[in-house]
C-alpha cells in the first residue's frame, strides 16, 4: 500500500512509520518539521497544517491516509492552549479532507486520530456506544470526529481512532510513570479507583494495520486494550516491575499543586477511563498484550518482574 502519514513527527508517527515500512508499504511522511532519521521506503514532505501543498498531490492515488496531527494536550488548559488544541485538530483534519476531495483517485481508507469521549465511569466497561461524557477534552474529540465525517467523500472509508494512552519504551506518558515510580512516588493517584485505559505500543500499531485492511470497520473504533484496570492496580504492577517496594500515594490536593508546577492537568490522571475495544474484538483482532501485568514487563524487560511475578496477584 501507499500510505500518507500526516502529523508524522510525533511519538506515534515515529513508531508507526518503521512498523509499516517493514511490511513493505510505501510511506509518505508529512510533518511541520523535517524528520531526519527515516526508515527506508519513506519520503518526506513538509506542511504548515493550514494550506494544501506538494504533500497533497501524494494523496491522489494513495491507498490510505493516516492523520495524527494535533497539539499536545499535556499542558495547562488556559484559554489560549484550549484554542490551539481544538484548532490544530479541526484545521488539519479539514485540510486532509480537502486534499482527498480534490484527488482524482482518492484513498480507500482514512484513519484519523481521536480520543475517548466517554463518561467518567467506574462501574462498567464502555464500548463505542458508551455514555458520552462532559468537559473540554470530550468536546474537542466530538468536534474532531465531526470534522472527519462532515466532508462528502463517498469513495473513502473513514475511521475515528479513539485512542487510549499508548505505552512503549519511548512513549512520553510511560516515561512520566516510570520516572515517578523509580523515585518512589508511583503510588495510587487520587483515590486510586479511577480506571486506566491503555494499550501496548505493539498492539496499537497492529490495530492500525488491521484497520487499514479490514474494510468492514468505519466510524469510531476504540484503540485500547480489552482490560482497563483501576489506577491503584496499574501503579502496583509498575512498582513490582521496577523492583520498587513502595510507591507513595498522591492525593488530589498534592496532584493539583504538582500539575501547576509541571504545567499539565490532573484530568489526564484522575479522570476514569474504562473503554473497551468491542469493535476490534468483534472483527477478530487478537491482542498480544490484553492485560497490563503482561504488557508492563515486556515494555521494561524487567529482571525484577521475572523474580517476583509469582507473587503478584493476577490483575482483573
PAFI-376713 format. One line per field, with one value per residue (C-alpha): z, x, y; residue number from 1. Coordinates in steps of 0.1 Angstrom, whole numbers. Each point is the difference from the previous one (the first is absolute). Example, Ala and Ser with C-alpha at 12.3 -4.5 7.8 and 13.67 -1.06 7.14 Angstrom:
<atoms>
up	(78:-7)
east	(123:14)
north	(-45:34)
pos	(1:2)
</atoms>
This chain:
<atoms>
up	(0:-4:32:7:37:11:34:-4:23:33:22:-17:-35:8:12:-28:-30:5:9:-32:-21:13:-15:-34:-2:-16:26:-7:32:4:29:10:6:-18:10:-4:12:-23:-9:-35:-24:14:-14:18:-8:22:7:21:10:-16:-38:-28:-15:-17:27:-11:-34:16:13:-36:-8:36:16:34:22:37:17:34:1:31:27:32:28:26:10:22:-13:-2:-28:-24:3:-3:-31:-15:10:-17:-31:-7:-3:-19:-24:-10:-2:-24:-20:-5:-10:-27:-14:-2:-16:-28:-8:-32:16:37:26:10:37:24:36:22:35:27:37:26:3:27:34:32:7:25:2:-35:-32:-28:-36:-31:9:36:18:-12:27:6:1:-23:-12:-9:-19:-19:-11:-10:-22:-13:-11:-15:-22:-12:-10:-13:-34:-30:-7:-13:-12:32:31:32:34:32:21:36:15:36:16:-20:20:-16:10:-17:7:19:23:10:7:24:19:0:14:28:8:2:23:24:-10:-20:24:-7:-14:15:17:-25:-10:-34:-30:-23:-37:-16:-29:-6:-29:-20:2:-9:-32:-8:5:-24:-26:6:-5:-33:-13:15:-23:23:26:-2:24:36:12:35:-3:35:18:9:38:15:37:30:5:33:-19:-29:23:21:-30:-10:34:-1:-35:9:33:21:33:6:-18:19:-8:-15:14:-22:18:-5:-37:-6:13:-20:-32:3:5:-30:-21:-6:11:27:-24:-19:30:22:-26:-1:-35:-2:-38:-17:-37:-8:-37:-4:19:-19:-33:11:12:25:26:9:33:12:37:16:21:-34:-17:26:3:-37:-4:27:-4:38:19:32:-17:-9:36:16:-25:19:30:-20:1:-34:-10:-11)
east	(0:10:-9:2:7:-7:11:28:26:-16:5:-26:11:36:-11:-25:22:27:-27:-18:31:12:-31:10:-25:11:-3:-3:9:-16:9:8:37:25:3:37:0:-24:-4:6:-29:-12:-1:-5:-20:-4:-33:-12:-33:-20:5:1:34:22:-9:-37:9:13:-35:-13:6:9:-17:-3:4:7:-3:16:4:-10:16:9:-26:28:-3:-21:-35:1:-20:29:11:-36:-5:33:-9:-34:10:31:-23:-28:22:23:-29:-20:32:5:-37:6:29:-20:-30:22:17:-9:8:-8:13:-22:4:8:9:-2:11:-26:-4:-23:-32:-16:-15:22:-12:13:-28:-1:20:-8:2:-5:-36:7:-13:16:17:4:28:26:18:-33:-12:33:-4:-36:9:31:-22:-25:27:10:-35:-14:15:-16:25:-20:30:20:-8:7:9:2:28:-12:35:8:34:27:28:33:36:2:-36:-1:-28:19:31:-19:-14:34:18:-25:2:38:-1:-24:-29:-18:-29:-37:-10:-30:-21:15:-35:-1:5:30:-7:33:16:34:18:3:-37:-8:21:-15:-35:6:13:-31:-23:17:-7:-34:-26:-29:10:-8:-10:12:23:15:37:8:7:-31:7:2:10:-3:28:11:5:17:26:5:10:25:16:4:15:25:9:-12:-14:-24:-15:-12:-36:-8:-33:-20:12:37:-7:-17:32:22:-20:5:38:2:-23:-25:-36:-10:-29:26:6:-32:-28:-12:3:-15:-2:1:7:-33:1:36:-7:-32:19:25:29:23:20:35:-3:-35:10:22:18:13:6:20:28:3:5:26:15:3:21:-19:-32:15:10:-32:-27:-12:-9:-20:-38:-16:-14:-36)
north	(0:36:18:37:6:36:13:-25:16:-8:-31:-22:11:-9:-34:-7:10:-27:-26:6:3:-33:-16:14:29:32:27:38:19:34:23:36:-8:-21:-37:-7:-36:-18:-37:-11:1:33:35:33:31:31:17:29:-18:28:-1:-25:-6:-25:-25:0:-13:-32:-7:-4:-36:-10:-30:15:31:0:34:3:38:20:21:-19:0:-2:36:24:5:37:17:4:-36:-13:20:-14:-36:2:20:-22:-30:15:19:-29:-25:23:6:-37:-2:27:-19:-32:18:15:-34:-17:-33:5:-25:-29:7:29:-7:32:3:8:-8:-15:20:-21:8:0:-36:-26:-24:-15:-3:24:-11:23:5:9:31:32:21:37:25:16:-31:-17:31:0:-36:4:30:-19:-30:24:15:-35:-9:33:-1:-18:-27:-30:-20:2:-21:21:-12:21:-14:4:-5:-8:7:-19:-16:-8:5:34:11:33:-11:-31:19:22:-30:-17:31:3:-37:0:30:-19:23:-27:-7:4:34:16:-27:-26:-12:17:-23:2:-7:-10:-19:-16:18:-32:-7:36:-3:-34:14:29:-25:-21:31:8:-35:-8:16:-7:25:37:28:0:-29:-2:-6:-13:-33:-21:2:35:-1:22:25:-17:-33:17:17:-31:-20:27:0:-38:1:27:-18:29:-12:29:29:31:8:34:14:24:33:-10:-9:34:17:-23:6:37:-4:-25:22:-28:-10:-25:-12:-20:-22:3:-4:-36:-15:-35:-4:-34:-9:-18:8:-12:-32:-7:4:-27:21:-20:19:-11:19:0:5:26:-26:-15:33:18:-25:-3:37:1:-35:0:-26:11:-12:-34:-5:13:-8:-31:22:25:-6:-3:34:-2)
pos	(1:2:3:4:5:6:7:8:9:10:11:12:13:14:15:16:17:18:19:20:21:22:23:24:25:26:27:28:29:30:31:32:33:34:35:36:37:38:39:40:41:42:43:44:45:46:47:48:49:50:51:52:53:54:55:56:57:58:59:60:61:62:63:64:65:66:67:68:69:70:71:72:73:74:75:76:77:78:79:80:81:82:83:84:85:86:87:88:89:90:91:92:93:94:95:96:97:98:99:100:101:102:103:104:105:106:107:108:109:110:111:112:113:114:115:116:117:118:119:120:121:122:123:124:125:126:127:128:129:130:131:132:133:134:135:136:137:138:139:140:141:142:143:144:145:146:147:148:149:150:151:152:153:154:155:156:157:158:159:160:161:162:163:164:165:166:167:168:169:170:171:172:173:174:175:176:177:178:179:180:181:182:183:184:185:186:187:188:189:190:191:192:193:194:195:196:197:198:199:200:201:202:203:204:205:206:207:208:209:210:211:212:213:214:215:216:217:218:219:220:221:222:223:224:225:226:227:228:229:230:231:232:233:234:235:236:237:238:239:240:241:242:243:244:245:246:247:248:249:250:251:252:253:254:255:256:257:258:259:260:261:262:263:264:265:266:267:268:269:270:271:272:273:274:275:276:277:278:279:280:281:282:283:284:285:286:287:288:289:290:291:292:293:294:295:296:297:298:299:300:301:302:303:304:305:306:307:308:309:310:311:312:313:314:315:316)
</atoms>
